[in-house]
Amino acid sequence: MTDIDRYQQLAVTYATEFGTKVIAIIIFWLVGRWLIGLVGRMLQSVFERQKLDPTLMRYVGNFVAVTLNIILVVAILGYCGIQTTTFAALVAGIGIAIGAAWGGLLSNLAAGIFLVVLHPFKVGDFVTIGGVTGTVKEIGLFVTSVNTPDNVLTLIGNSKIFGDNIQNYAANPFRRVELKCQLAGSADHVAAMHLLREHLAKVPNVLAQPGVEVEILEFTLVGPVLAVRPYCHNDHYWQVYFDGNRTIRESLLAAGFPAPMPAQMVLVSQPQGA
């Protein structure tokens, strides 16, 4: 056998071995990915039957998918003859470095897990979190998405949310609407209070219990200021707010109450003998 034939035989042998490994790796990868997808679908089906929170389902699904993908890559590397212990140590070292560099992201992740476990609010709730007021759109791994009343999507770091006060306006069955009414100094405040209680109770979506509260809040140079406080469900807050202000204006005007006007007393003194 000549040298050329021997080289050709070696090339065919190595090519066959290399090609076999490449085909095996591709098959392992495709089958492994299919099995990972199957496990993910099975977990999602189980979670849906248990009616778990969607955010918790996403957390667990992402964690399982990442873990299984790492195991698949390590298995493929082991099949190729690569020392997986060295690879595992390298991954651990990279993880420590990333953890040190991205401490803020990890704190957001930890806070996000606590938000899911403690459940202070859920998707769809109207809240004030991290100094932002709006409707919760999504509770993510690192940030929470909130749509503000002026329709601006705002992303808030979970660590900022968990480290600050959380106000959940949707947690209770009803909410108090804060309104004010300025009366003229000459107006009959008792009659005005009775009138506003009666008319505010007829505004759509105002609750009968608790009843509408109308009391004197403070006094100004113009006259007394009334605190007008109807109650409603959180979904109807702004409708009751604007309808309530309009009702205050129209009911007092129809009843003939004087318009509040700023008044000043001017004292004029003249010198003796003028």
Secondary structure, 3 states (H helix, E strand, C coil): CCHHHHHHHHHHHHHHHHHHHHHHHHHHHHHHHHHHHHHHHHHHHHHHHHCCCHHHHHHHHHHHHHHHHHHHHHHHHHHCCCCHHHHHHHHHHHHHHHHHHCHHHHHHHHHHHHHHHHCCCCCCCEEEECCEEEEEEEECCCEEEEECCCCCEEEEEHHHHHCCCEEECCCCCCEECCEEEECCCCCCHHHHHHHHHHHHCCCCCCCCCCCCEEEEEEECCCCEEEEEECEECHHHHHHHHHHHHHHHHHHHHHCCCCCCCCCCCCCCCCCCCC
